[in-house]
Amino acid sequence: MKFIKVFVLSLCVAVLAVACKVSYSFTGGTLSEHVKTFSVQYFPNRAPLVNPNLSNRFTEELKEKFRSQTSLDEIVDGEGHLNFEGEITGYRTQALDIKAGEIAATNRLTVTIKVRFTNEIESENDFDKSFSAFADYDSMDQLTDVEETLLNDILEQIIDDIYNEAVVNW
């Protein structure tokens, strides 16, 4: 009799374990199990001020984020279950913190990227929006001297924002 109770209890626990699906991820992503692929189209630079390497760099870094943070397969020539396309729409510097003599103490580099995201499996998660980030630098520095470091921080922030909007769905 005790054996039958243990067997029935074990069977109930097994059925509940199979019926209840818990989705977790160390990176915070919550993707449908049906999503298997992603694609990132080339993001042309249509900003008034153009950094000639930014399009390639952004496109490759966005791909790398999905390669390293998900188990999705990349579709190179076509569109995956998750597809990213868009363009760089802003790349500008501006003076901040004007001090005596109308000289800027700090300058700001701002990058804006418009992204059209389509999710073939869960179309309610599609979006078409702009992502922007900035980094400040001392006005005594030339932009060309600090640009690489600034872009590292800016692109990391924008790509994290895009990833969170597309995958995390909090």
C-alpha positions in Angstrom: 0.0 0.0 0.0 2.8 2.4 0.9 4.5 1.6 -2.4 1.3 2.5 -4.3 1.1 5.9 -2.5 4.8 6.7 -3.3 4.3 5.6 -6.9 1.2 7.8 -7.3 2.9 10.7 -5.7 6.0 10.3 -7.8 3.8 10.1 -10.9 1.9 13.3 -10.0 5.2 15.1 -9.4 6.5 13.9 -12.7 3.4 15.0 -14.6 3.6 18.4 -12.9 7.2 18.8 -13.7 6.6 18.1 -17.4 3.5 20.3 -17.5 5.1 23.3 -15.9 7.7 24.9 -18.0 10.1 27.3 -16.2 12.1 29.5 -18.6 15.3 30.9 -17.3 18.5 32.3 -18.6 21.8 33.5 -17.2 21.6 36.4 -19.6 18.1 37.4 -18.8 16.6 36.5 -22.2 13.2 35.0 -22.5 12.7 33.7 -26.0 10.1 31.3 -27.2 11.3 27.8 -27.7 10.3 28.1 -31.4 12.8 30.9 -32.0 15.8 29.3 -33.5 17.5 31.9 -35.7 18.4 35.6 -35.9 19.6 37.9 -38.6 21.2 41.4 -38.5 21.0 43.4 -41.7 23.7 46.0 -42.5 22.9 49.3 -40.8 23.9 52.1 -43.2 25.1 55.4 -41.8 22.7 58.2 -42.7 23.7 60.6 -40.0 24.7 64.2 -41.0 28.2 63.6 -39.5 29.5 60.2 -40.6 32.1 58.0 -38.9 33.2 55.8 -41.8 33.7 52.7 -39.6 30.5 52.9 -37.5 28.1 51.0 -39.7 30.3 47.9 -40.0 31.3 48.1 -36.3 27.7 48.4 -35.0 26.4 45.7 -37.3 29.1 43.2 -36.2 28.8 44.1 -32.5 25.1 43.6 -32.6 25.6 40.2 -34.3 28.2 39.3 -31.7 25.8 40.1 -28.8 23.3 37.6 -30.1 26.0 35.0 -30.9 27.4 35.2 -27.4 24.2 35.7 -25.3 21.8 33.3 -27.1 22.0 29.8 -28.6 20.3 31.1 -31.8 21.8 30.3 -35.2 22.7 33.3 -37.4 21.2 33.6 -40.8 23.6 35.5 -43.0 21.8 35.9 -46.3 18.2 36.3 -45.4 15.9 36.9 -42.4 15.8 34.9 -39.3 13.0 34.4 -36.7 14.4 37.5 -35.1 15.4 40.1 -37.7 17.1 43.5 -37.1 17.5 46.2 -39.7 17.7 50.0 -39.6 20.2 52.8 -40.0 22.4 55.1 -38.0 20.6 58.4 -37.9 22.6 60.5 -35.5 26.3 61.1 -34.8 27.0 64.4 -33.2 29.1 66.3 -30.7 27.9 69.2 -28.6 29.5 71.5 -26.0 28.4 71.2 -22.4 29.3 73.0 -19.2 30.2 76.4 -20.7 32.6 78.1 -18.3 34.1 81.6 -18.2 35.0 83.0 -21.6 32.3 80.9 -23.3 34.6 77.9 -23.5 33.1 74.4 -23.1 34.6 72.3 -20.2 32.9 69.2 -21.5 31.8 67.9 -24.9 29.3 65.1 -25.5 29.3 62.5 -28.3 25.8 61.2 -29.0 24.9 58.3 -31.4 21.3 57.5 -32.4 20.4 54.3 -34.2 16.9 53.5 -35.6 16.0 49.8 -35.4 13.2 47.9 -37.0 12.9 44.6 -35.2 10.6 41.8 -36.4 9.9 38.6 -34.5 8.5 36.0 -36.9 7.3 33.8 -34.1 5.9 36.4 -31.7 4.9 39.4 -33.8 3.5 41.3 -30.8 7.2 41.9 -29.8 8.0 43.8 -33.0 9.2 47.3 -32.7 10.4 50.3 -34.8 12.2 52.8 -32.6 15.4 54.8 -32.1 18.0 54.0 -29.5 20.4 56.7 -28.4 23.4 56.9 -26.0 26.1 59.4 -25.2 29.5 59.8 -23.6 31.1 62.9 -22.3 34.7 63.9 -22.8 37.0 66.8 -21.7 36.9 69.7 -24.2 40.7 69.8 -24.1 40.8 66.4 -25.8 40.4 66.0 -29.5 37.4 63.8 -30.6 39.7 61.7 -32.7 41.9 60.9 -29.7 39.0 59.7 -27.5 36.5 58.6 -30.1 37.3 54.9 -29.9 36.9 54.7 -26.2 33.7 56.7 -26.3 32.2 54.5 -29.0 33.0 51.4 -27.0 30.8 52.7 -24.2 28.1 54.1 -26.4 27.7 51.1 -28.6 27.7 48.8 -25.6 24.8 50.7 -24.1 22.8 50.9 -27.3 23.3 47.2 -28.1 22.3 46.3 -24.5 19.2 48.4 -24.9 18.3 46.7 -28.2 18.9 43.2 -26.8 16.8 44.0 -23.8 13.9 45.4 -25.9 14.0 42.4 -28.3 14.7 39.5 -26.0 14.2 40.2 -22.3 10.6 41.4 -22.5 10.3 42.5 -18.8 
